[in-house]
Amino acid sequence: MDPRHSKRGLRFALALFASAFLLFSIEPMVAKSITPLLGGTPAVWISCMLFFQALLLAGYMYVHASLGWLGARKQALVQLVLIGLPLLALPAVVDSEQVRSWNHDTNPTFSVLILLARTVGPAFAILSMSGPLLQGWFAALPPSDPSHPTKRAGRDPYVLYAASNAGSVVALAAYPFVIEPFVGLRRQFAVWHNGYFAFVVLVAMSALPLLMPRRPGDPEPAPSTPRPDETPSERRQRVRWRSRLTWAALAFVPSTYMMGVTTFITTDVAPIPLFWVLPLLLYLVTFILVFANRQLFSDAVLDRAIVIGLTLSVAASVLGGAWSTILVHLATFFFVALFCHVRLVRLRPDASELTDFFLWLSIGGALGGLLNGVVAPTFFSRAMEFPIALVLAALCRVVAKKKEPSARARLLDAVIPIGIGALLFAVLYFGEKRDLTDSPLYVLAVAIPFVLNYASRIHVPRFALGIGAILLATGLHTGAMSGLLYIDRNFFGVIRVAENKGFHVFSSGNIIHGIQFTAPERRRDPLAYYHRRGPLGDVFQAYGDRLHSVGVVGLGAGTMAAYAKPEQTWTFYEINPAVVRVAQTPSLFTYLSDAFPNNRGLRVEVGDARLRIEEAADASFSLIVLDAFSSDAVPVHLLTREAIDLYKRKLEPDGLLAFHISNRFLRLGPVMANVAGDRALHLVGKSLLSPSKELLDDGLQPSTWLVMSENAATLEPLVQRGYQEVHAKEGMRVWTDDYSDIIGAYRL
C-alpha cells in the first residue's frame, strides 16, 4: 500500500477512535452526574441512551444531507467551523440545582432529555456526526493509484467503523475500572475537554487532503469504493426502500434487545449498576468484529447459538437462578447482535451510499431507544419490552431463510405455539396447585414445551411465536398465582403489592420494600428490616422518648411510622410518586393511616431527598433515617461528605443519623466509616443477617444498620444493645460530591 495512503488511513482511524472514545466516556460521566439525583434508577441510563441515539440519528441525517448537497470538499470546510463551536461551551458537571424545579409527579424522562440537551448536547451532536462523516471523506479521497484495482478496493471506508467502535469499547471498559476510581468528576470533565481539543486537531488533519488544491494530472476523487463481490449492474442499482427497511430492522432488534436485557438483569435479577454497561460493551464488540471482517462463527453456528440461547434464556426466566440467568441472557444477546450485524455488513451498499446506510442504522437504533425509553414506561404496566425483544430476536432469523412457507405451514406456525403455551400454563398451574414443584417429574413436564418448541426451530415464525407463547404462559401463571393486588410502572421501575401467607408484600424486582400483616390485630407491627427485634427496633427502644421530629429518606410501605408517637412529627422524603400512592392506600398498607389519623403530624415530600432536606429548618430533626440503599443502584449523593454536613445542620445537638445499608452487592459500612472519620463523627453498626426461623415467620428480614452522632456518649445505649464500632477501609478515599468509587465498594 502507498505510504501516503497508509498515513491517511491511520489519521482517519485515530480521529474516529478519538470521537468514539469521547462519546462513550461522556455518557457514563453525565449519567454519573444525573443518576444519583433520580434515585439511582436504571431508567436514567436508558434515558441517556435514548438521548444519545436521538442525537446520533440527527447527526447522521445531517451528514447524509450535507455530503449529498455540498460534496466532500465544501462539507469539510463547513465541518471545520462546526467542530469549533462546542469549544465555546464544553460540558460540565450537572449541578443539583438543575433538577430542583422538576415536577416529580410526571415522567422525568423528558426533563432528563432537556437537561442533557443543555449540557452535553452541542458537543455530542458534533461527535455523533464523526463516524459516517469521516468515512465519507475517506471514500472521497483521490486514489493514490487509480490504475491499480487492489489499491482502490482496499480503501474500504466501512473498515474504519471498527476503529470507531474500538474507541467506544475502550472508553466504556476504562470508565468504571480506570477513570472513576482514581479521578474526581470535575477533573474527568476537565480531561475530557482536553480530549476534545485533540479531536478537533485530528479532524482538521483528516480534512487536509480534501482541502488541498488539486494539481494538474492529479486523479479524480473516487465516487465510490465497490465491494469485490459486486457486479457492475449491482453497483449501478440504487438502494431501494426494502433494503433501507431491512437495515433499520436489523439495527432495531439488537438496540431494543440491549436495553431490554439491561433493564431485566439490573431490576429482576441482580441490580448492579456495572451491568448497565456490559450489554452495551457486547453490542459494540459485535460491530468491531463484523466491520473488521472477523468471521468468528459460521452462519450455521450463529443460527444454532441463537436458537439454543433463546430457549435457555426463556427457561432461565421460568426456573430462576440469578447468576446463571445473567450469563445466559448476555451470551444470547451477544449472538443475536452478532447475527444481525453480520447481516448488515453483508447487505451494506456501495460506499457512495455509505451515509444512507448509516442513517438507516441510526433510525433503527433510535427506534429501539424510543420503545424502551418512552413507549414501554408509558403504555406497559409490566416490563414487556424484554419479552418483545426475545420474540423479535427469534424472528430476525428469517433474514437468512429463503424458502417461502406453504399455507399449511403458516397455519401450523400459529396453532403449534398456542398449544405449547397452553401446555406450559397447565403444567405450571397444576404443579403449583398440587405442591409438586419439587418433584423431578414436574421439572420434566416443564421441559416438554421447551423441547417441542426447539424441535420447530427450522420454521422461524413458528419457533419465534413459540417463544412468545412460553413467555405469555409464564406471565399469566405468575399473575394468577402471585396474589397480585397492585402493579404500577413509571420512570423509576415496576412496583408490585401482593398478598402472600397472611402478609401484604411490597416489592420492586426482587427487592422487598415493605411487609404488613393482614390480620387487624397485628397490622401495626413493623416488619421486614424495621422489625422491633431488629437493629432499628433497638434505636427506637433506646431513644423513642426523646425524639420529637423524625425525617425519613425512603417511604416504602411507610413501615417506620409504626414507631411514631402522638406528640411527634414525621417527614418522609420519597422520589417515586407511585410509592407514595401505595403507602397512602389503606387497602394496601395502613401504617401511615394508623399512625397519623387525618395526617396529623405527617408530611410526605416528593422529590430528591437531599434537595428537599435542604429546605427544612436547621436543627429541626431529632433523628434522620436514610433508607434508600437496599436497591443496590444507590443514590451516591446521599452518602457523601457534603451530604453528611447537610444532615448535621438539620439535626438538633446530639441528634442521630441512622443508615439502612443492607445490600447484597455493596459494602457501604467502610464507606460511611470513612466519611464519619473525615467529619469527626462517631459511628456504630449492627447486623442481623441470620435470624431464627421464628423471626423469619414473624416477618423479620435480615438487615444492617448504622447510627452516627457527634457525641460518643450519645451512642452508648446502642452499644449496650449490641452495636459495635465500624472501621474505615485503609486506603479508601472519602466519597464526596465530586468523587465516588462504586467498584471499590463491591463485595468481592
N, C-alpha and C positions, 0 to 999 in steps of 0.2 A: 504494500500500500504506500502511496505517496506520503512522504513525511509531513507535507503541508496538510494533507487530508487527515492524517493521524492526529496532528495537533488540534485541528478544528474539531474533530470528534471528541477529543479529551476535553476541550474547552466547553463544548456544549454539554457533555456528560457532567462536568463539575458544576455548571450553572444549574442544571436540572437537579442534581443531588442537593445543592445548597437550597434551592427553592423548596424542595420537598422536606428537607430537614427543618427548615424554618417553619413551614406549615404545620408539621406534625410535632413540633416542640411547643409551639404557641398553643395548640389545642389543650394539652394537659395543664399548661401554665394557667390559662384562663379558666379551665374547669376547676382547678385547684382554688382559684380566687373566688369563684361563684358557689361551688358545691356546698361548702360548709354553711353558707348563709341561707341555704334552702333545705336544711335537714339531712344533708348527705345522701339524698335520693339518687338512684341511678338515672332517673328521668332527666337530671341536669346534663349528664353525659350524652344521653340520647338527643336532647335539645341542642347541645353544642354540635353534635354530629349532623343534625338536620340543618343547622345554620351553615356549617362548612360545606355540606353538599349543595345547598342552595346557591352559595356564592361560587362554588366550583362550576355549577351549571351556568350561572351568569357570566363567569369568566370565559367558559368555553364558547358560549354564544357570541361574546364579543370577538374572540379570536377568529371564529368561523366567518363572521361578517366582515371584520376589518381586513383580514387577509384576502378575502374574495373581492372587496371593493378597492382596496388600496394597493394590493400586491406586497410582496415581502419587503422591498426596499423602503417604500413610503411608510409602511406599517412599523418598520423598525425605528424610523425617526420619531413617530408618534409615541411608541412604547418607551423610548428612552426619556421622554418628557414625563410620561405617566409614572414610571417606576420611582421617579424622584419625589412625587407628591407626598407619599406617606412619610417621607423624612421630616415633613413639617409637623406631623402629629403621630409619632410612633406609639404602639400600645403600651399601656401602663397597668399596674395592679388595680384590680377592681376594688373600689372603696365601698365599705358597708353603707355609706350614706347614699349610694346609688340605688340601693334596694329598699331604703327606709319607707319610701312613699308608695310602694307597690300595694295593690289591693290583693290581699291573700285569700279573699273569698273566691277569686276567679283563678282560672288556669294560668300559672306563671310562665307557661311556655313562650307566649308572645312577648312577655316582659323580658325574658332571657334573650330572645332573638333581638329585640330592640337594643338591649344593653350591649350585646356582642357587636351589633352594627355600629354603635357609637364608639366602642373601644378598639376592637381589632379589625373592624370591617374594611377600612381602606387598605391596610397592609395586606390583609388576607385576600382581598379582591385582586390585587396585583399579583400576589404569589400564585393564586389559583389559575391565572392565565398561563403560567410559565410552561406547563407540560406541553400542551398542543402547540403553543406559540413557538417555543424553541425547536420543537420537532419540525414544525412548518418552515421555519427559517433554514434549518439544516437541509430539508428536502429541496429548498430553493437555491442552495449554493451551486455555483457553476462547478461541474465535474473537473477534476484535475486532468483527466484524460478521457474525453468523450468517446474516443475510438476504441477504448478498452472496455468491453461489456462487463467483465467481472468487477472492475472498479466502480462502475455505475451501479451495478446490482448490489455490491457490498455496502453501498451507502444507504442502508435501510433506516429511516428515521424511527421506525417502531421499536428498534432495539434500544433506543435511548430511554424508552419508557421504563425499562428495567432499572436504569440508573436512578430515575426519579423515585421509583418505589423503594429502592435500596435506601435512599435518604430518609424516606418515611419510616422504614423499619428501624434504622439505626436510632432515629430520634425517639420513637416510642419505646424502644428497649432501653435506651440510655436514661430516659427521664426518671423512672422510679428507682433505678439502681445506682445511677452515677450522678445525676444532676440534683434531684430532690434531697437526698441525704446529706449533701455537702454544701449546697448553695441556697441562700435565702431567696425568697420570691422576688424581692425588688432587685437583687443582684442578677437573678435569672433574666428579668426583663432588660436590664442594662446590657448584659452579654448578648441577648437576642438582638438588641438594637445594633450592636457592632456587626453581628452576623448579617443583618440586612444591608449594611453598607457594603460588605464583601459581596453579597449577592448582586447589588447594583453594578459593581465593577465587573463581575463575571458576565453579566448580561450585556454590558457595553462591549466587552471584548468579543463576545459571540456575535454581536451585530456588526462588528467592524468589517468583516469581509463583504457583507451585503451593502455597506455604505461606501466602500471604496469605489472610486470612478473606474469604469471599465476601460481597458486599453484596447486599441485595435488588435484584432486577432484573438482576443480572449473568447473562450467558448461561452455560448449562451447558457443561462441557468437551466437546469433540468426541470421541466414542469412536473415530473413525477418520477417515482422510483418503482418500477414494476417488480412484482414478485416473480421469481424464476419459473413457478409452475403455472403462470397465467398465459393464455393465448392472446394474440393481438386483438381478436374480436372481444374477448372478455375485458381487456383493458379499455376498449373504446366504449364499453357499455356503461351507461350512467347508473349510479346507485338507485335502486328502486325503494319504494316505501316499505315493501315487505322486508327487505334487508334491514332497513332502519329500525323497524319494529322488533325484529329478531335481536338486533344488537341491544336495544333498550330492555327487552325481556331477559336476555342473558346477563345483563348488568343488574336488573331489578332483583332477581332471585337471590344472588349472594348478598346484596345490600340489606334486604329485609331479613334474610336468614341471620346475618351477622348481628343486627340489632335485636332480633328476637331471641337468639341464643344468649346474648349478653344480658338481657333483662331476665331471662329464665334462670340462668345459673347464679346471678347475683341477687335474686329475690327468693326463689323457691328452693335452691339447693345450698349454695354457700355464698352469703352476701359479702364477698371480699372485693373491695374496690379495685384491687390488682386485676381481677378478672374482667373489668371493663375494657382493658387494653388487649388482652390475649386474643379475642376473636378478630379484632382489627389487625393485629400483627399477622395472624394466619391469612387473613384476607389479602394483605399487601404482599406477603411472601408468594402467594399463588400468582400474582401479577408479575413479580420478578421472574419466576420460573418460566412462565409461558412466553413473556416478551423477550426473554433472553434465549428462547428456543431450547429450553431444557425439558425434554420429554421424559419425565421420571417414570411414568406409568403408561402402559398401552391403553387403548380405548376399552378393551375388554376388562382389564383390571380396574380401571376407573369406574366403569359401569357396575361391576360386581361389588366394589367397595361402597358405592352409594346405596345399593340395594341392601347389603348386609348392615351398613351403618345406620340407615333409616330404620330398619327392623329392630336393631339393638337400641336405638335412641328411644323409640316408642315403648319398647319393652322395659327399658330402664325407667322411663317416666311412670310406668304402671307399677313396677315392682319396687322402685326406690333404690337407695344406696348412693349417698352423696358423691363420693369421690369417683366411683366408677361411672356414675351418670355424667359427671363433668367431662371425664376423659372421652367417653363415647360421643357426647354431643360435640365437643371440639373437633375430634377426629372426623366425624361425619361432615361437619361444616367445612372442614378443610378440603375434603374430597369433592363435595358439591361445588364449592367455589372454584377449585381447580378444573373440574369438568366444564363449568360454564365459561371460564376464562380461556381454556384451550379452544373451545368452540369459537369464542370471539376472535382469537388470533387467526384461526383458520378462515374465518369469514371476513377478516379485515379487507378493506378495499385497497386500491392503488393509492400511493402516497399523495396523489393530487386530491383525494377525498379524505385525507387524514383528519382535518378539523371537523368534517361532518361526522366521521366515525366517533371521535372522542366526544362530540356534542351529544350524540345519542347514548353513549355510555353514561355520561353525566346525567342525562334525563332519567335513565333507568335507576341510577344510584339515588338521585334526589326523590324519585317516587317511592323508593324503599324507605328513605328517611321520613317522608311525609306520612306514609302509612303507620310507621311505628311511633313517630313523634307527635303527630296531631290526630290522625283519624282514629287510631286504636284507643288512646286515652279518652277521646271524646265520645265515641259510639259503642265501645265494648266495655261491659262491666267486668269482664274477666280478661286475662292476658291471652287473647285469641290470636294475636299476630304470630306467635311462635308455632302453634299447630298449623296455621295457614302456610307459614314458610316451609314446614316439613312436607306438606302436600305439594306445594309448588316445586320444591326440590325434587320430589319424585317425578313430577310431570315434566321437568326440564329435560329428562332423558329422551323425550320424544324428538328432540332436535337431531339425535343420532339415528333415529329409526326412519326407514324409508317406506316400509310396507304399509299400504292402506288397508285398514281393517274392514272385514265384511260386516253386513248388517247383523248377522248372528253374533259376531264378536262384540259389536257395540252393545247389544242387549246384555250379553254376559258381563261386559265391563260395568254395567250398572247393578245387575242382580247379585253377582257374587260378592261384591263389597258389602251390600246390605246384609246378606246372610252372615258374613264374617263378623260384622259389627253386632248383629243380634245375638250370635253365638257367644261372643265375648261378654256382652252385657249379662246374659243369662248365667254364665259361669261365675262371674264376679258377684252377682246379686245373690244367687242361691248359696254360693260358697260362704259368703259372709253371714247370711241369714242363719245357716245351719252350723256356723262356727267351724268350718272346715279349712280355714285359710292356712293352717299349719300342716295340713296333710300333703304328702307327696303327690297324691292323686289330684289334688286341687291345682298344684303347680303344673302338673302335666296337662290338665284340662285347660288352664290359661294359655299354655303354649300352643295348643292346637290352632286357634285362629291365626296366630303369627306364622305358623308353618304353612297353613293354607294360603295365606296372602303371599308368603315368599315363593310358593310354587307358581304363582301367577305373574312372576317378575318379568317374563318375556312380553307380557301385554302391559305396556307402560301405563295407559289410563286406568286399567283395572288395578294394578299394583298401587298407584297413587291414590285412587279412591278408597282402596282397602286401608291404606294408612290413615286417611281421613275418617273412615268408619270406626277404626280401632280407637282413635283419639276421641271421637264423639261418644262412643260407648263408655270409655273410661270416665269422661267428664260427666255423663249422665249418671253413671253409677256413683261417682263421688258426691254429686249433688243430692242424689236420692238417699245415701247412707250417712251423710255428714251431719244431719240435723241442722242444716243451714238456716239461720234466722235472718241474716242481713249480709249483703255484699255491696261494696261500692268501690269505684275506681276513679282516681284523679291523677294529677301530676305526680303525687307522692307515692303512688302504687295502689295495689288492691288490698282492701281490708275486709275481714270477714268476722262475723259473730255466729257461733254455732252452739247448740245445746248438746252436751255430752256427759252422761253419767251423773246427772244432778248438778252440773255446772253450766254457766254461760262462759264461753271461751272466746276472747277477742284476739285475733292474730293477723299478721301480715306475712305472707310467705310461710316460712317455718319458725317465725319469731312470735312468741306469745307476749301480748301487751296487757293482758288482764284476765282474771278469772273471778267469778262470783257464784256463790251457792244460789240455787233456785229456791231452796226451802226458805220461807219467810223468816223463820226464827234465826237463821244463820246468815242472812244476806248482808249484814253489816260487818261481818268478819273480813278483815283484809287478807287476801290470799296471794298466791304466786310469790313474787320477790318481796312482797310487802307484809308477809305473814307476821303475826305478833311474836312468834317464836323464832323469827329470823333476825338477821343483823339490824334491819331497820326498826323492828319492834323494840330492840334494845335502846335505840335513840329516843323513841317517844316515851318509853318507860323511865329513862333517865332524866329527860328534860321537858316532858309534856306539860308540867305545871308552870314552867317559866316562859313558855312560848306564847306570844300574843299575836304575832304576824308571821305567816309562813308563805314563802314563794316556792313554787314547784315548776321546774322546767320539764315538760313532757307530761301530758294529761293521761294518755292511755284510757283505761276504763274509769278513771277517777278513783282508783282504789285507795290512794293515800288519804282521801277525805274521810275514811273510816276512823282516822286518828283525830279528827277535828273536834274541838270543844266549843260550846256556845259562845264563849267570850272571845274567841279567836277570829281573825280574818285570814283568809287563804286566797292566794292569787296563783292561778295555773296559767302557764305560758305554753301554747301549742301552735305549731306551724301549720298543721294539717286541719283544715276546717271540717273534713269528713270525720276525723277522730272526735272533734267537739260534738258533732251531731250524735255520734254513737254514745258518748259518755252522758249526754243530756237527754237521752231517750229512755224513760223508765222501763219500757217493755224489754229493753236490752240490759241496761245496768242501772242500779238505783243508788250507787254510792253518793253521788252528788245530791240527788233529791232527798235522800235520807239525812245527810249531814247538814244540808243548808236549806231548810224549808223556805220557800219563796225566795231562794237565792240570797238570803240574809247572811252576810259575812263571806260571800263568794264573789270572786272576779275571775273571768276567763279572758285572757288576752291572746288574740290570734295574730301570729306573725313570728318573725325570728326572735327567739328569746333574748338574745343579747341586746338587740336594738330596743326591745320593749322594756327590759330591765333598766336600761339607761334612763328611761322616762320616769322611773319610780323615784321617790324622795330618798335622799341619803339617810342612812341609819334607820331605815323603815322596816327591816325584817329581823326577826329573831333567828330564823333558820331559812336557808335557801337549799333546796334539794334539786340536784341535777340528775335527771333520769332520761337521758337522751342518747345513750351509748350502747344499748343492747343489740341494736340492729346491725352492728358491725361496720356500716358505712357511716362512721362517726362524724358529727359536726365539730371539726377540729377547733374552730374558733371559740368554742365554749370551754376549752381546756388550756388556753394559752396564758402567758404571764399577764397580758393586758386584760384578759377576761377575769382572772383572779383579782386583779386590782379593782376592777369594776364591782365584783361581788363584795369585796371588803368595804367599799364605800357605802354600799347599800345595807350592810349589816350593822346592827347595834354593837356597842362594845361587848366583847365576849360572845358575839354571835357565832353561829355554826354554819359550815358548808358541808353538805353531805353529797356524795357522788355514788351513783349506782353504776359500777363498771363491769358487771357480768358480761362476758364476751368470750365466744368460743375461739376467736382467731387473734385478738389483740390483747396484749398485756399493758393495761393502762396504769397499773399501780406505780411502776417506776417512773412513768411519765409525770404523774401527779406529784410523786415524791420530789422529783427534780424541780418542779415549779414551786412547790411548798418551800423547799430549801432556799430557792432563789429569792422568795418573798418573805423569809424569816417567819414562816408559819409552821405549826406542828400538825402532824398527820398520823392518824391511826386507821387501821382497817381490820375487817373481819370477813371471813368467807364461811359459808355453809354449803359445801359442794356435794356432800354425800349424806343427805338427810335419810332418816329411817323410813321404812315403808309406811309406818303410821302417819308421819308428817306428810309424805307424798300423797297419801289417800286423803289427807285433810286439806289438800290444795296448796301446799308449800312447794315452791320451785327453788332449786339451788341458786344462790346469789352471792355476790361480793360487793361490799360497801366500804367506802372510805369516808372519814369525817375529818375536817380541817378546822383549826382555830388558831388565833393569835396567842392564846394563853394555854400552856400545857396543863395547868391545873383544871381548866375548863373541861378537858377531855378525860380526867381521872375517873368519872363514873362509867365511862365506856371501857376503859382499861380493866376495871373491876368486873366487867361483863364479858371479858374475853377478847376485846380489841387489842391489837398489837401495833407497835410502831412499823411504819412502812419505809423501806430504804430505797434510795435512788440507785439507778444503774450507773456504774462507773463508766465515764467516757461519753455518756449520753448528753447531748445538748438540750438546753431548756427550750421548750416549744414556745414560740411567740407568734404574733400575727404574721410575721414575715417568714418564719421557719418552722417546719414540722417534718417529721420523718415517719410516715406510716409503715414503711417496710421495716424499719428498725424496731417497731413495736409489735411485729408479728410474733406469735408463739412458734418457735422452731422445734 
